[in-house]
Amino acid sequence: MSFVLTPPRVNAPADYIEEVITGVRAKNPAKPEFHQAVREVVDSLRPVLARHPEYQSARILERMVEPERVIMFRVPWFDDRGDIQVNRGFRIEMNSAIGPYKGGLRFHPSVNLGILKFLAFEQVFKNSLTTLPMGGGKGGSDFDPKGKSDNEVMRFCESFMTELSRHIGPDTDIPAGDIGVGGREIGYLFGQYKRLRNEFTGVLTGKGLAWGGSLIRPEATGYGCVYFASEMLKNSKDALEGKLCLVSGSGNVSQYTIEKLLDFGAKPVTVSDSNGVIYDPDGIDREKLAWIMDLKNVKRGRVREYADKFKKAIFMPTDIKLNHNPLWNVKADCAFPSATQNEITAKDAANLIKNGIKLVAEGANMPSTFEATKIFLDAKILYGPAKAANAGGVATSGLEMSQNSARLSWTRYEVDDRLHKIMIAIHQNCYLTAEKYGTPGNLVNGANIGGFVKVANAMLDQGLV
Ligand code: NDP
């Protein structure tokens, strides 16, 4: 007996999109961030689906929203009192159509499967935009490095890597840092991988300079975001020089966003953490930035201490139960959300617009809620979505992988120059794609479509993957 495959039904793009979203909600209950990330991408794809019914008949979207593999594991470790602690570890290997899985590890108490699925999904499109051959993944743990000793962090990282090492490799899956995972954590993770596997390879990026790291990798996400913002302004015959800038967060992305803003002659006036906001009307200059870096990276203190040190600065506590954050109500020209997802609510977006904001460039992943994004697009301000604006971090991770494979190190100038050119290319791609599909200036559509098409075509080429 032989079976005949009938060609699949092709619906109107709007109906197909609704079908996909309904399916994602049903299969992934209680994962609102993942639903949000999927909705934002697929909403942008309407014109592509209309022009290319083959994506629908090949069920590309249904395949893209399903991770290729999800790994979830127990991470037991001893705290300094000798008590046993148990955390949960994850790695989502989302899509390897255009290269090995690549994406950061996040250590934060809020980490769960839904957050990591949203981050892994975003990563697929972001990595595609970088022009480099990298698939998408993301991982992490609900472990909170805050308040832990170095020894506790080390024991946790060793236990985490003991399991993760079975699943990753320099040609399979290459994790990096994210919230709560900086140079210290990457060091402990790399050390344990090397012990277990007896091989020195570029299995992680964000490594120390003496052991395979790349110059400019720590700076790359922040620098890249500012390069992207500069391109957006250039297109409107404007520049960053003299602009008053809001930056949220005070970690890796925020610190190097501030540094590059200063290089461009802009005036950053805020930083924050999960306890509150610092507003410094005099501006955060290089000396104050060095103080913040020491506070956050060495002393591991809280930003409120800034107001004790620099007397003109104001500390405003924040409350996550409220629907707005005072940081986004400070009058400024440009905003660089660089802390975490959904940190700009509809009310915050309305405050920014009311105060005359000209540009929002997203350093954090999905920092604007769905409603806030709509407010920015409707107001027609310059709006650089995360998967394009913050792609400089993973792009430079890609450059670290290239240097590891070639067993050589490029100079600071060479890496920075490549990063800068990549950010210009990403902006150009998003801008031209938005125009090509009938929504000029809408970089959300440009980024989503630009990232999607390359991955979708690779999947079509590779059969039923
Ligand atoms: P860090 O851990 O270095 O810094 C995170 C900062 O954000 C801290 O100031 C932290 O404050 C604040 N923050 C974190 N969670 C919350 C929260 N729930 N509410 C308020 N503030 C919060 O992380 P990164 O700078 O590396 O990452 C920041 C963002 O950038 C994330 O969205 C990340 O996914 C994204 N990103 C990072 C890349 C990288 O290369 N590092 C690459 C691309 C994107 P506190 O100390 O109080 O927790």
Residues whose N, C-alpha, C, O or C-beta is under 5 A from the ligand:
A	BS01	NDP	G177 D178 I179 G180 T221 G249 S250 G251 N252 V253 S254 S272 D273 S274 N275 S338 A339 T340 Q341 G363 A364 N365 N390 G393
